[in-house]
Amino acid sequence: MYKKLCSKQTKEGKVGDENRSFNEKWKFDYFFTVVKDKAVCLLCSISVLKQYNLKRHYEKMHETDYKNI
């Protein structure tokens, strides 16, 4: 009896391949803006582009200080 082996293909993609783009809503939700095609935090200058990372950064670093603005 033969076992079929599943070959899981892992594809390591680049940010440019994923067609990520900045959402204008993030300016007000997470205090980020675009500088040279990168999302940059207006409060501490860190640069990220995935929405999950933007939200996580804001919640962990700035939410307690700025959530009531």
PyMOL Python script that loads the backbone (N, CA, C, O; Angstrom):
from pymol import cmd

cmd.read_pdbstr("""\
ATOM      1  N   MET A   1       0.848  -1.182   0.000  1.00  0.00           N
ATOM      2  CA  MET A   1       0.000   0.000   0.000  1.00  0.00           C
ATOM      3  C   MET A   1       0.891   1.242   0.000  1.00  0.00           C
ATOM      4  O   MET A   1       1.828   1.335   0.793  1.00  0.00           O
ATOM      5  N   TYR A   2       0.609   2.160  -0.857  1.00  0.00           N
ATOM      6  CA  TYR A   2       1.398   3.381  -0.978  1.00  0.00           C
ATOM      7  C   TYR A   2       0.722   4.523  -0.242  1.00  0.00           C
ATOM      8  O   TYR A   2      -0.500   4.672  -0.266  1.00  0.00           O
ATOM      9  N   LYS A   3       1.530   5.305   0.398  1.00  0.00           N
ATOM     10  CA  LYS A   3       1.009   6.509   1.057  1.00  0.00           C
ATOM     11  C   LYS A   3       1.245   7.699   0.140  1.00  0.00           C
ATOM     12  O   LYS A   3       2.327   7.877  -0.420  1.00  0.00           O
ATOM     13  N   LYS A   4       0.230   8.484   0.007  1.00  0.00           N
ATOM     14  CA  LYS A   4       0.403   9.726  -0.751  1.00  0.00           C
ATOM     15  C   LYS A   4       0.973  10.768   0.175  1.00  0.00           C
ATOM     16  O   LYS A   4       0.440  11.016   1.256  1.00  0.00           O
ATOM     17  N   LEU A   5       2.027  11.358  -0.240  1.00  0.00           N
ATOM     18  CA  LEU A   5       2.630  12.427   0.544  1.00  0.00           C
ATOM     19  C   LEU A   5       2.146  13.760   0.012  1.00  0.00           C
ATOM     20  O   LEU A   5       2.251  14.042  -1.182  1.00  0.00           O
ATOM     21  N   CYS A   6       1.631  14.551   0.881  1.00  0.00           N
ATOM     22  CA  CYS A   6       1.178  15.884   0.499  1.00  0.00           C
ATOM     23  C   CYS A   6       2.369  16.820   0.522  1.00  0.00           C
ATOM     24  O   CYS A   6       3.033  16.974   1.547  1.00  0.00           O
ATOM     25  N   SER A   7       2.623  17.417  -0.566  1.00  0.00           N
ATOM     26  CA  SER A   7       3.709  18.392  -0.596  1.00  0.00           C
ATOM     27  C   SER A   7       3.098  19.770  -0.440  1.00  0.00           C
ATOM     28  O   SER A   7       2.420  20.287  -1.329  1.00  0.00           O
ATOM     29  N   LYS A   8       3.355  20.328   0.686  1.00  0.00           N
ATOM     30  CA  LYS A   8       2.821  21.660   0.971  1.00  0.00           C
ATOM     31  C   LYS A   8       3.742  22.687   0.335  1.00  0.00           C
ATOM     32  O   LYS A   8       4.921  22.783   0.672  1.00  0.00           O
ATOM     33  N   GLN A   9       3.198  23.426  -0.561  1.00  0.00           N
ATOM     34  CA  GLN A   9       4.008  24.438  -1.224  1.00  0.00           C
ATOM     35  C   GLN A   9       4.029  25.697  -0.376  1.00  0.00           C
ATOM     36  O   GLN A   9       2.988  26.249  -0.018  1.00  0.00           O
ATOM     37  N   THR A  10       5.209  26.125  -0.072  1.00  0.00           N
ATOM     38  CA  THR A  10       5.335  27.382   0.646  1.00  0.00           C
ATOM     39  C   THR A  10       5.840  28.422  -0.324  1.00  0.00           C
ATOM     40  O   THR A  10       6.842  28.231  -1.014  1.00  0.00           O
ATOM     41  N   LYS A  11       5.137  29.504  -0.359  1.00  0.00           N
ATOM     42  CA  LYS A  11       5.495  30.580  -1.271  1.00  0.00           C
ATOM     43  C   LYS A  11       5.864  31.792  -0.445  1.00  0.00           C
ATOM     44  O   LYS A  11       5.042  32.349   0.281  1.00  0.00           O
ATOM     45  N   GLU A  12       7.089  32.178  -0.570  1.00  0.00           N
ATOM     46  CA  GLU A  12       7.531  33.353   0.156  1.00  0.00           C
ATOM     47  C   GLU A  12       7.360  34.554  -0.759  1.00  0.00           C
ATOM     48  O   GLU A  12       8.103  34.724  -1.727  1.00  0.00           O
ATOM     49  N   GLY A  13       6.380  35.380  -0.445  1.00  0.00           N
ATOM     50  CA  GLY A  13       6.089  36.519  -1.294  1.00  0.00           C
ATOM     51  C   GLY A  13       6.706  37.794  -0.776  1.00  0.00           C
ATOM     52  O   GLY A  13       7.128  37.885   0.377  1.00  0.00           O
ATOM     53  N   LYS A  14       6.748  38.753  -1.636  1.00  0.00           N
ATOM     54  CA  LYS A  14       7.249  40.070  -1.270  1.00  0.00           C
ATOM     55  C   LYS A  14       6.070  41.013  -1.105  1.00  0.00           C
ATOM     56  O   LYS A  14       4.990  40.774  -1.646  1.00  0.00           O
ATOM     57  N   VAL A  15       6.283  42.077  -0.359  1.00  0.00           N
ATOM     58  CA  VAL A  15       5.217  43.042  -0.122  1.00  0.00           C
ATOM     59  C   VAL A  15       4.680  43.565  -1.440  1.00  0.00           C
ATOM     60  O   VAL A  15       3.468  43.733  -1.581  1.00  0.00           O
ATOM     61  N   GLY A  16       5.520  43.821  -2.384  1.00  0.00           N
ATOM     62  CA  GLY A  16       5.097  44.338  -3.678  1.00  0.00           C
ATOM     63  C   GLY A  16       4.200  43.377  -4.441  1.00  0.00           C
ATOM     64  O   GLY A  16       3.367  43.800  -5.242  1.00  0.00           O
ATOM     65  N   ASP A  17       4.372  42.080  -4.190  1.00  0.00           N
ATOM     66  CA  ASP A  17       3.563  41.072  -4.861  1.00  0.00           C
ATOM     67  C   ASP A  17       2.146  40.994  -4.301  1.00  0.00           C
ATOM     68  O   ASP A  17       1.253  40.467  -4.965  1.00  0.00           O
ATOM     69  N   GLU A  18       1.925  41.505  -3.104  1.00  0.00           N
ATOM     70  CA  GLU A  18       0.646  41.366  -2.437  1.00  0.00           C
ATOM     71  C   GLU A  18      -0.304  42.531  -2.690  1.00  0.00           C
ATOM     72  O   GLU A  18      -1.421  42.532  -2.174  1.00  0.00           O
ATOM     73  N   ASN A  19       0.106  43.496  -3.453  1.00  0.00           N
ATOM     74  CA  ASN A  19      -0.725  44.643  -3.820  1.00  0.00           C
ATOM     75  C   ASN A  19      -1.319  45.357  -2.608  1.00  0.00           C
ATOM     76  O   ASN A  19      -2.495  45.721  -2.612  1.00  0.00           O
ATOM     77  N   ARG A  20      -0.530  45.552  -1.603  1.00  0.00           N
ATOM     78  CA  ARG A  20      -1.004  46.260  -0.416  1.00  0.00           C
ATOM     79  C   ARG A  20      -1.078  47.742  -0.718  1.00  0.00           C
ATOM     80  O   ARG A  20      -0.239  48.287  -1.434  1.00  0.00           O
ATOM     81  N   SER A  21      -2.082  48.381  -0.169  1.00  0.00           N
ATOM     82  CA  SER A  21      -2.190  49.819  -0.344  1.00  0.00           C
ATOM     83  C   SER A  21      -2.710  50.443   0.944  1.00  0.00           C
ATOM     84  O   SER A  21      -3.369  49.782   1.746  1.00  0.00           O
ATOM     85  N   PHE A  22      -2.413  51.690   1.127  1.00  0.00           N
ATOM     86  CA  PHE A  22      -2.792  52.413   2.325  1.00  0.00           C
ATOM     87  C   PHE A  22      -4.265  52.780   2.268  1.00  0.00           C
ATOM     88  O   PHE A  22      -4.761  53.229   1.235  1.00  0.00           O
ATOM     89  N   ASN A  23      -4.946  52.593   3.358  1.00  0.00           N
ATOM     90  CA  ASN A  23      -6.363  52.938   3.466  1.00  0.00           C
ATOM     91  C   ASN A  23      -6.460  54.277   4.208  1.00  0.00           C
ATOM     92  O   ASN A  23      -5.961  54.394   5.328  1.00  0.00           O
ATOM     93  N   GLU A  24      -7.075  55.256   3.618  1.00  0.00           N
ATOM     94  CA  GLU A  24      -7.172  56.596   4.224  1.00  0.00           C
ATOM     95  C   GLU A  24      -7.821  56.577   5.607  1.00  0.00           C
ATOM     96  O   GLU A  24      -7.553  57.453   6.429  1.00  0.00           O
ATOM     97  N   LYS A  25      -8.661  55.597   5.865  1.00  0.00           N
ATOM     98  CA  LYS A  25      -9.325  55.460   7.164  1.00  0.00           C
ATOM     99  C   LYS A  25      -8.309  55.264   8.300  1.00  0.00           C
ATOM    100  O   LYS A  25      -8.575  55.639   9.442  1.00  0.00           O
ATOM    101  N   TRP A  26      -7.146  54.674   7.985  1.00  0.00           N
ATOM    102  CA  TRP A  26      -6.122  54.395   9.003  1.00  0.00           C
ATOM    103  C   TRP A  26      -5.538  55.673   9.599  1.00  0.00           C
ATOM    104  O   TRP A  26      -5.010  55.652  10.711  1.00  0.00           O
ATOM    105  N   LYS A  27      -5.629  56.790   8.864  1.00  0.00           N
ATOM    106  CA  LYS A  27      -5.126  58.066   9.398  1.00  0.00           C
ATOM    107  C   LYS A  27      -5.825  58.414  10.700  1.00  0.00           C
ATOM    108  O   LYS A  27      -5.195  58.858  11.660  1.00  0.00           O
ATOM    109  N   PHE A  28      -7.119  58.208  10.719  1.00  0.00           N
ATOM    110  CA  PHE A  28      -7.912  58.593  11.878  1.00  0.00           C
ATOM    111  C   PHE A  28      -8.069  57.462  12.887  1.00  0.00           C
ATOM    112  O   PHE A  28      -8.180  57.706  14.088  1.00  0.00           O
ATOM    113  N   ASP A  29      -8.080  56.223  12.397  1.00  0.00           N
ATOM    114  CA  ASP A  29      -8.250  55.088  13.301  1.00  0.00           C
ATOM    115  C   ASP A  29      -6.980  54.758  14.077  1.00  0.00           C
ATOM    116  O   ASP A  29      -7.042  54.424  15.261  1.00  0.00           O
ATOM    117  N   TYR A  30      -5.817  54.851  13.406  1.00  0.00           N
ATOM    118  CA  TYR A  30      -4.574  54.388  14.009  1.00  0.00           C
ATOM    119  C   TYR A  30      -3.445  55.420  14.001  1.00  0.00           C
ATOM    120  O   TYR A  30      -2.321  55.086  14.378  1.00  0.00           O
ATOM    121  N   PHE A  31      -3.704  56.659  13.585  1.00  0.00           N
ATOM    122  CA  PHE A  31      -2.703  57.724  13.517  1.00  0.00           C
ATOM    123  C   PHE A  31      -1.529  57.365  12.601  1.00  0.00           C
ATOM    124  O   PHE A  31      -0.370  57.571  12.963  1.00  0.00           O
ATOM    125  N   PHE A  32      -1.831  56.832  11.420  1.00  0.00           N
ATOM    126  CA  PHE A  32      -0.813  56.524  10.417  1.00  0.00           C
ATOM    127  C   PHE A  32      -1.044  57.381   9.186  1.00  0.00           C
ATOM    128  O   PHE A  32      -2.171  57.786   8.904  1.00  0.00           O
ATOM    129  N   THR A  33       0.026  57.654   8.453  1.00  0.00           N
ATOM    130  CA  THR A  33      -0.059  58.360   7.188  1.00  0.00           C
ATOM    131  C   THR A  33       0.941  57.730   6.220  1.00  0.00           C
ATOM    132  O   THR A  33       1.709  56.853   6.616  1.00  0.00           O
ATOM    133  N   VAL A  34       0.945  58.161   4.969  1.00  0.00           N
ATOM    134  CA  VAL A  34       1.851  57.611   3.959  1.00  0.00           C
ATOM    135  C   VAL A  34       3.023  58.558   3.749  1.00  0.00           C
ATOM    136  O   VAL A  34       2.852  59.761   3.550  1.00  0.00           O
ATOM    137  N   VAL A  35       4.224  57.977   3.799  1.00  0.00           N
ATOM    138  CA  VAL A  35       5.446  58.712   3.493  1.00  0.00           C
ATOM    139  C   VAL A  35       6.283  57.820   2.584  1.00  0.00           C
ATOM    140  O   VAL A  35       6.703  56.737   2.992  1.00  0.00           O
ATOM    141  N   LYS A  36       6.528  58.266   1.360  1.00  0.00           N
ATOM    142  CA  LYS A  36       7.292  57.504   0.367  1.00  0.00           C
ATOM    143  C   LYS A  36       6.768  56.074   0.224  1.00  0.00           C
ATOM    144  O   LYS A  36       7.537  55.118   0.319  1.00  0.00           O
ATOM    145  N   ASP A  37       5.481  55.931  -0.002  1.00  0.00           N
ATOM    146  CA  ASP A  37       4.810  54.646  -0.218  1.00  0.00           C
ATOM    147  C   ASP A  37       4.858  53.700   0.971  1.00  0.00           C
ATOM    148  O   ASP A  37       4.709  52.491   0.790  1.00  0.00           O
ATOM    149  N   LYS A  38       5.060  54.206   2.174  1.00  0.00           N
ATOM    150  CA  LYS A  38       5.049  53.384   3.385  1.00  0.00           C
ATOM    151  C   LYS A  38       4.134  54.024   4.412  1.00  0.00           C
ATOM    152  O   LYS A  38       4.077  55.249   4.527  1.00  0.00           O
ATOM    153  N   ALA A  39       3.418  53.194   5.160  1.00  0.00           N
ATOM    154  CA  ALA A  39       2.576  53.697   6.246  1.00  0.00           C
ATOM    155  C   ALA A  39       3.469  53.989   7.441  1.00  0.00           C
ATOM    156  O   ALA A  39       4.231  53.127   7.881  1.00  0.00           O
ATOM    157  N   VAL A  40       3.374  55.205   7.962  1.00  0.00           N
ATOM    158  CA  VAL A  40       4.234  55.634   9.063  1.00  0.00           C
ATOM    159  C   VAL A  40       3.369  56.142  10.206  1.00  0.00           C
ATOM    160  O   VAL A  40       2.445  56.929   9.996  1.00  0.00           O
ATOM    161  N   CYS A  41       3.674  55.687  11.415  1.00  0.00           N
ATOM    162  CA  CYS A  41       2.958  56.132  12.603  1.00  0.00           C
ATOM    163  C   CYS A  41       3.284  57.595  12.863  1.00  0.00           C
ATOM    164  O   CYS A  41       4.456  57.969  12.915  1.00  0.00           O
ATOM    165  N   LEU A  42       2.265  58.418  13.027  1.00  0.00           N
ATOM    166  CA  LEU A  42       2.466  59.840  13.291  1.00  0.00           C
ATOM    167  C   LEU A  42       2.954  60.096  14.719  1.00  0.00           C
ATOM    168  O   LEU A  42       3.457  61.180  15.012  1.00  0.00           O
ATOM    169  N   LEU A  43       2.813  59.119  15.600  1.00  0.00           N
ATOM    170  CA  LEU A  43       3.176  59.304  16.998  1.00  0.00           C
ATOM    171  C   LEU A  43       4.603  58.858  17.306  1.00  0.00           C
ATOM    172  O   LEU A  43       5.240  59.414  18.201  1.00  0.00           O
ATOM    173  N   CYS A  44       5.113  57.868  16.581  1.00  0.00           N
ATOM    174  CA  CYS A  44       6.467  57.392  16.898  1.00  0.00           C
ATOM    175  C   CYS A  44       7.315  57.051  15.675  1.00  0.00           C
ATOM    176  O   CYS A  44       8.445  56.591  15.835  1.00  0.00           O
ATOM    177  N   SER A  45       6.817  57.257  14.477  1.00  0.00           N
ATOM    178  CA  SER A  45       7.543  57.099  13.210  1.00  0.00           C
ATOM    179  C   SER A  45       7.868  55.674  12.787  1.00  0.00           C
ATOM    180  O   SER A  45       8.703  55.496  11.900  1.00  0.00           O
ATOM    181  N   ILE A  46       7.251  54.647  13.373  1.00  0.00           N
ATOM    182  CA  ILE A  46       7.457  53.278  12.907  1.00  0.00           C
ATOM    183  C   ILE A  46       6.728  53.095  11.585  1.00  0.00           C
ATOM    184  O   ILE A  46       5.692  53.719  11.358  1.00  0.00           O
ATOM    185  N   SER A  47       7.255  52.250  10.717  1.00  0.00           N
ATOM    186  CA  SER A  47       6.666  52.043   9.398  1.00  0.00           C
ATOM    187  C   SER A  47       6.196  50.600   9.227  1.00  0.00           C
ATOM    188  O   SER A  47       6.987  49.666   9.356  1.00  0.00           O
ATOM    189  N   VAL A  48       4.899  50.420   8.937  1.00  0.00           N
ATOM    190  CA  VAL A  48       4.311  49.112   8.640  1.00  0.00           C
ATOM    191  C   VAL A  48       3.230  49.290   7.588  1.00  0.00           C
ATOM    192  O   VAL A  48       2.822  50.419   7.312  1.00  0.00           O
ATOM    193  N   LEU A  49       2.751  48.185   6.985  1.00  0.00           N
ATOM    194  CA  LEU A  49       1.733  48.365   5.951  1.00  0.00           C
ATOM    195  C   LEU A  49       0.521  47.448   6.071  1.00  0.00           C
ATOM    196  O   LEU A  49      -0.525  47.763   5.503  1.00  0.00           O
ATOM    197  N   LYS A  50       0.612  46.357   6.765  1.00  0.00           N
ATOM    198  CA  LYS A  50      -0.561  45.504   6.921  1.00  0.00           C
ATOM    199  C   LYS A  50      -1.509  46.098   7.957  1.00  0.00           C
ATOM    200  O   LYS A  50      -1.069  46.598   8.992  1.00  0.00           O
ATOM    201  N   GLN A  51      -2.807  46.044   7.678  1.00  0.00           N
ATOM    202  CA  GLN A  51      -3.771  46.629   8.612  1.00  0.00           C
ATOM    203  C   GLN A  51      -3.677  45.984   9.990  1.00  0.00           C
ATOM    204  O   GLN A  51      -3.760  46.683  11.000  1.00  0.00           O
ATOM    205  N   TYR A  52      -3.506  44.673  10.050  1.00  0.00           N
ATOM    206  CA  TYR A  52      -3.413  44.008  11.344  1.00  0.00           C
ATOM    207  C   TYR A  52      -2.244  44.571  12.149  1.00  0.00           C
ATOM    208  O   TYR A  52      -2.376  44.807  13.350  1.00  0.00           O
ATOM    209  N   ASN A  53      -1.109  44.787  11.500  1.00  0.00           N
ATOM    210  CA  ASN A  53       0.060  45.326  12.195  1.00  0.00           C
ATOM    211  C   ASN A  53      -0.144  46.772  12.623  1.00  0.00           C
ATOM    212  O   ASN A  53       0.311  47.170  13.695  1.00  0.00           O
ATOM    213  N   LEU A  54      -0.824  47.563  11.793  1.00  0.00           N
ATOM    214  CA  LEU A  54      -1.136  48.944  12.157  1.00  0.00           C
ATOM    215  C   LEU A  54      -2.006  48.978  13.408  1.00  0.00           C
ATOM    216  O   LEU A  54      -1.739  49.720  14.353  1.00  0.00           O
ATOM    217  N   LYS A  55      -3.048  48.161  13.390  1.00  0.00           N
ATOM    218  CA  LYS A  55      -3.976  48.120  14.510  1.00  0.00           C
ATOM    219  C   LYS A  55      -3.270  47.621  15.777  1.00  0.00           C
ATOM    220  O   LYS A  55      -3.444  48.196  16.851  1.00  0.00           O
ATOM    221  N   ARG A  56      -2.485  46.566  15.652  1.00  0.00           N
ATOM    222  CA  ARG A  56      -1.774  46.012  16.797  1.00  0.00           C
ATOM    223  C   ARG A  56      -0.797  47.034  17.372  1.00  0.00           C
ATOM    224  O   ARG A  56      -0.700  47.178  18.591  1.00  0.00           O
ATOM    225  N   HIS A  57      -0.079  47.738  16.514  1.00  0.00           N
ATOM    226  CA  HIS A  57       0.859  48.762  16.965  1.00  0.00           C
ATOM    227  C   HIS A  57       0.127  49.849  17.751  1.00  0.00           C
ATOM    228  O   HIS A  57       0.548  50.228  18.844  1.00  0.00           O
ATOM    229  N   TYR A  58      -0.963  50.341  17.186  1.00  0.00           N
ATOM    230  CA  TYR A  58      -1.738  51.385  17.856  1.00  0.00           C
ATOM    231  C   TYR A  58      -2.257  50.906  19.203  1.00  0.00           C
ATOM    232  O   TYR A  58      -2.125  51.610  20.204  1.00  0.00           O
ATOM    233  N   GLU A  59      -2.851  49.706  19.237  1.00  0.00           N
ATOM    234  CA  GLU A  59      -3.434  49.198  20.478  1.00  0.00           C
ATOM    235  C   GLU A  59      -2.390  48.974  21.568  1.00  0.00           C
ATOM    236  O   GLU A  59      -2.653  49.245  22.740  1.00  0.00           O
ATOM    237  N   LYS A  60      -1.226  48.491  21.201  1.00  0.00           N
ATOM    238  CA  LYS A  60      -0.195  48.201  22.202  1.00  0.00           C
ATOM    239  C   LYS A  60       0.604  49.431  22.618  1.00  0.00           C
ATOM    240  O   LYS A  60       1.050  49.525  23.761  1.00  0.00           O
ATOM    241  N   MET A  61       0.783  50.359  21.709  1.00  0.00           N
ATOM    242  CA  MET A  61       1.682  51.480  21.993  1.00  0.00           C
ATOM    243  C   MET A  61       0.975  52.798  22.331  1.00  0.00           C
ATOM    244  O   MET A  61       1.504  53.584  23.117  1.00  0.00           O
ATOM    245  N   HIS A  62      -0.200  53.058  21.762  1.00  0.00           N
ATOM    246  CA  HIS A  62      -0.773  54.401  21.857  1.00  0.00           C
ATOM    247  C   HIS A  62      -2.219  54.469  22.325  1.00  0.00           C
ATOM    248  O   HIS A  62      -2.671  55.543  22.721  1.00  0.00           O
ATOM    249  N   GLU A  63      -2.949  53.385  22.298  1.00  0.00           N
ATOM    250  CA  GLU A  63      -4.390  53.438  22.554  1.00  0.00           C
ATOM    251  C   GLU A  63      -4.724  54.045  23.911  1.00  0.00           C
ATOM    252  O   GLU A  63      -5.645  54.856  24.003  1.00  0.00           O
ATOM    253  N   THR A  64      -4.006  53.676  24.961  1.00  0.00           N
ATOM    254  CA  THR A  64      -4.345  54.193  26.291  1.00  0.00           C
ATOM    255  C   THR A  64      -4.199  55.709  26.382  1.00  0.00           C
ATOM    256  O   THR A  64      -4.929  56.364  27.125  1.00  0.00           O
ATOM    257  N   ASP A  65      -3.255  56.262  25.624  1.00  0.00           N
ATOM    258  CA  ASP A  65      -3.034  57.714  25.652  1.00  0.00           C
ATOM    259  C   ASP A  65      -3.949  58.491  24.711  1.00  0.00           C
ATOM    260  O   ASP A  65      -4.273  59.647  24.984  1.00  0.00           O
ATOM    261  N   TYR A  66      -4.368  57.876  23.613  1.00  0.00           N
ATOM    262  CA  TYR A  66      -5.062  58.628  22.557  1.00  0.00           C
ATOM    263  C   TYR A  66      -6.461  58.145  22.219  1.00  0.00           C
ATOM    264  O   TYR A  66      -7.059  58.684  21.288  1.00  0.00           O
ATOM    265  N   LYS A  67      -7.021  57.163  22.914  1.00  0.00           N
ATOM    266  CA  LYS A  67      -8.317  56.629  22.498  1.00  0.00           C
ATOM    267  C   LYS A  67      -9.479  57.585  22.707  1.00  0.00           C
ATOM    268  O   LYS A  67     -10.530  57.405  22.092  1.00  0.00           O
ATOM    269  N   ASN A  68      -9.327  58.584  23.546  1.00  0.00           N
ATOM    270  CA  ASN A  68     -10.417  59.541  23.817  1.00  0.00           C
ATOM    271  C   ASN A  68     -10.322  60.827  23.021  1.00  0.00           C
ATOM    272  O   ASN A  68     -11.004  61.804  23.331  1.00  0.00           O
ATOM    273  N   ILE A  69      -9.497  60.836  22.016  1.00  0.00           N
ATOM    274  CA  ILE A  69      -9.345  62.057  21.201  1.00  0.00           C
ATOM    275  C   ILE A  69     -10.449  62.114  20.174  1.00  0.00           C
ATOM    276  O   ILE A  69     -10.511  63.058  19.386  1.00  0.00           O
TER     277      ILE A  69
END
""", "prot")
cmd.dss("prot")
cmd.show_as("cartoon", "prot")
cmd.util.cbc("prot")
cmd.orient("prot")
